[in-house]
Amino acid sequence: MSEHTVGQRRSLQLDNVHAFYGKSHVLHGVTLRVAPGEIVSLLGRNGSGRSTTVKTIMGQVDARGSIKFGERELLGHKAYEIAHWGLGYVPENRDIFPKLTVHQNLLLGQKSGGRKPRWNFEDMYRMFPRLKERQHTEAGVLSGGEQQMLTLCRTLMGDPDLIMIDEPTEGLAPKIVELVADYLKALRERGVAVLLVEQKLAIALAISARCYVMGHGRIVFEGTPAELRANSYVRKEWLEV
């Protein structure tokens, strides 16, 4: 059995997770699962706890409960350790290195040692030709859409088995949104699982196998996209503005 096969068999499992910002109790018993190679969307209004959930998984928020990736417990570990174990995180604010070129940003994301990575520079430039055109340009002068592409690709260069993406289409033009949706489907085809935090319901439902809806720091719905489309109460109560 190859190392890739082993990695792709790991599920992400949250059980009764409570998270805190100082004395503020933000997550209240969150339980969810992402299977190997699965795209799962985490939906909800702003302030519902979606971003806090992915930050908690990544070791950035004080929490209790259990968060396992395969057999490994993640709670209590540092973000860099969690990344090394195969979880990637694309934050909403993109976090590019503005004074480094596109190529240098990608180089910084590259994982050293271990198995042969699934992704390389050619893959990134093939997926997003605009990045290839601008590979020697400082990242700080890229458009918002280009920076989003760069952040996604830099995270992939670390060869994660599961990638968590927070609002990847926020503020992007419709054409770029379509590119991002295609990119996420390409991840699934290579066996990378995705936990997607997304406001655009149509995109999330089109590419996800399952959906969770959050409200007030709790999971208020779990089901397939078809089940969510059919549940007008959940959409009206927890999603629609």
C-alpha positions in Angstrom: 0.0 0.0 0.0 1.4 3.4 -1.0 1.8 6.3 1.4 -0.7 8.3 -0.7 -3.3 5.6 -0.2 -2.7 5.6 3.5 -3.0 9.4 3.7 -6.2 9.5 1.7 -8.0 7.1 4.0 -7.9 9.5 6.9 -11.2 11.1 8.0 -11.5 14.4 9.9 -13.8 13.9 12.9 -14.9 16.6 15.4 -16.8 15.4 18.5 -18.5 17.7 20.9 -16.0 20.6 20.3 -16.3 23.7 22.4 -14.2 26.7 21.5 -13.4 29.9 23.4 -12.0 33.4 22.7 -10.9 34.3 26.2 -14.1 34.1 28.3 -16.4 34.0 25.3 -17.9 30.6 24.5 -18.1 30.5 20.7 -18.6 26.9 19.6 -21.1 24.8 21.5 -20.6 21.1 21.0 -19.8 20.9 17.3 -19.7 17.5 15.8 -18.9 16.9 12.1 -17.0 14.6 9.8 -15.2 14.9 6.5 -14.5 11.5 4.8 -11.4 10.9 2.6 -11.7 12.6 -0.8 -15.0 14.2 0.1 -16.1 17.8 -0.4 -18.2 19.1 2.6 -19.6 22.6 2.9 -19.9 24.4 6.2 -22.7 27.0 5.7 -24.3 29.7 7.8 -24.6 33.5 8.2 -21.7 35.7 9.2 -21.0 35.2 12.9 -22.4 31.6 13.0 -19.1 30.0 13.9 -17.9 28.7 10.6 -14.5 30.4 10.5 -14.0 29.7 14.2 -14.6 26.0 13.5 -11.8 25.8 10.8 -9.4 27.9 13.0 -10.1 25.5 15.9 -9.3 22.5 13.7 -6.0 24.3 12.8 -5.0 24.8 16.4 -5.6 28.6 16.4 -8.4 28.7 19.0 -8.6 27.4 22.6 -10.9 24.4 22.6 -12.0 21.2 24.3 -13.6 18.1 23.0 -12.0 15.9 20.3 -10.6 16.7 16.8 -9.1 13.7 15.1 -7.5 13.3 11.7 -7.3 9.6 11.2 -6.2 8.2 14.6 -4.3 11.4 15.6 -5.8 13.8 18.1 -5.2 17.4 16.9 -6.4 19.3 20.0 -3.5 20.7 22.0 -1.1 20.8 19.0 0.4 23.8 17.2 -0.8 24.9 13.7 2.6 24.0 12.1 2.4 20.4 13.5 -1.2 20.0 12.2 -0.1 21.3 8.7 2.8 18.8 8.7 0.3 16.0 9.4 -1.6 16.7 6.2 -4.1 19.5 6.8 -4.1 22.6 4.7 -5.8 25.9 5.5 -6.7 28.8 3.2 -7.8 31.7 5.4 -10.3 34.3 4.3 -7.7 37.1 4.4 -5.4 35.2 2.0 -2.1 35.8 3.8 0.2 36.0 0.8 3.7 37.4 1.1 3.4 40.7 -0.7 7.0 41.4 -1.3 7.8 38.0 -2.7 7.1 36.9 -6.3 4.3 34.5 -7.2 6.9 31.7 -7.7 8.6 32.5 -4.4 5.2 32.3 -2.6 4.6 28.9 -4.1 8.1 27.8 -3.2 7.5 28.7 0.5 4.4 26.4 0.5 6.4 23.4 -0.8 6.6 20.5 1.6 10.1 19.0 2.0 10.9 15.4 2.6 8.4 12.5 2.9 6.4 11.1 0.0 6.4 12.3 -3.6 3.9 15.3 -3.6 0.8 15.1 -5.7 1.3 18.7 -6.9 4.1 20.7 -8.5 4.6 24.1 -10.1 3.5 22.9 -13.5 0.2 21.7 -12.0 -0.4 25.1 -10.4 0.4 27.0 -13.6 -1.6 24.7 -15.7 -4.6 25.1 -13.5 -4.2 28.9 -13.3 -2.4 30.2 -16.4 -2.6 33.7 -15.1 -0.2 32.8 -12.3 2.3 31.5 -14.8 2.1 34.8 -16.7 2.8 36.6 -13.4 5.2 34.2 -11.8 8.0 36.8 -11.5 5.6 39.6 -10.2 5.5 40.6 -6.6 2.3 39.1 -5.0 1.3 42.4 -3.4 0.4 43.9 -6.8 -1.8 41.0 -7.9 -5.6 41.5 -8.1 -7.8 40.0 -5.4 -8.7 37.1 -7.7 -5.1 36.4 -8.5 -4.1 36.5 -4.8 -6.9 34.0 -4.1 -5.5 31.7 -6.7 -2.0 32.1 -5.3 -3.1 31.3 -1.7 -5.0 28.2 -2.9 -2.0 27.0 -4.9 0.5 27.7 -2.2 -1.5 25.6 0.3 -1.7 22.8 -2.2 2.1 22.8 -2.6 2.2 21.5 1.0 0.5 18.4 -0.3 -2.4 18.2 2.2 -4.7 15.2 2.3 -7.5 17.6 3.5 -7.8 21.3 2.8 -10.0 23.8 4.6 -10.9 26.9 2.6 -12.6 29.9 4.1 -14.7 32.0 1.7 -12.6 31.3 -1.4 -15.0 33.2 -3.8 -15.5 36.3 -1.6 -15.2 39.5 -3.7 -14.3 37.6 -6.9 -15.6 38.2 -10.4 -18.0 35.5 -11.7 -15.4 34.1 -14.1 -12.9 33.6 -11.3 -15.6 32.0 -9.1 -16.1 29.4 -11.8 -12.3 28.8 -11.9 -12.3 28.3 -8.2 -15.2 25.8 -8.4 -13.3 23.8 -11.1 -10.2 23.9 -8.9 -12.1 22.4 -6.0 -13.4 19.6 -8.1 -9.9 18.9 -9.4 -8.8 18.5 -5.8 -11.4 15.8 -5.2 -10.3 14.0 -8.4 -6.8 13.7 -6.9 -8.1 12.4 -3.6 -7.9 15.6 -1.5 -10.8 16.2 0.9 -12.2 19.7 1.2 -14.0 21.4 4.1 -15.4 24.5 2.4 -16.7 27.6 4.2 -18.7 29.5 1.6 -21.5 32.1 1.5 -22.5 31.4 -2.1 -25.1 28.6 -1.6 -25.3 27.7 -5.3 -21.6 26.9 -5.6 -21.5 25.0 -2.3 -24.5 22.8 -3.2 -23.2 22.2 -6.7 -19.8 20.7 -5.7 -20.4 19.2 -2.2 -21.3 15.7 -1.2 -22.7 16.8 2.1 -23.5 20.1 3.9 -23.5 21.3 7.5 -25.4 24.5 8.5 -24.2 26.4 11.6 -26.1 28.8 13.8 -25.0 30.4 17.0 -22.0 28.1 17.3 -23.9 24.9 16.8 -24.6 22.5 13.9 -28.3 23.0 13.1 -28.5 20.8 9.9 -26.5 18.0 8.3 -27.5 16.4 5.0 -27.0 16.2 1.3 -27.4 19.3 -1.0 -30.7 17.8 -2.2 -32.0 17.6 1.4 -30.9 21.1 2.1 -32.6 22.4 -1.1 -35.8 20.6 0.0 -35.7 22.0 3.6 -37.1 25.5 3.3 -37.3 26.0 7.1 -33.5 25.6 7.5 -32.7 27.8 4.6 -35.1 30.6 5.8 -34.1 30.3 9.5 -30.3 29.9 9.2 -29.1 30.9 5.7 -31.3 33.5 3.9 -30.7 37.1 4.6 
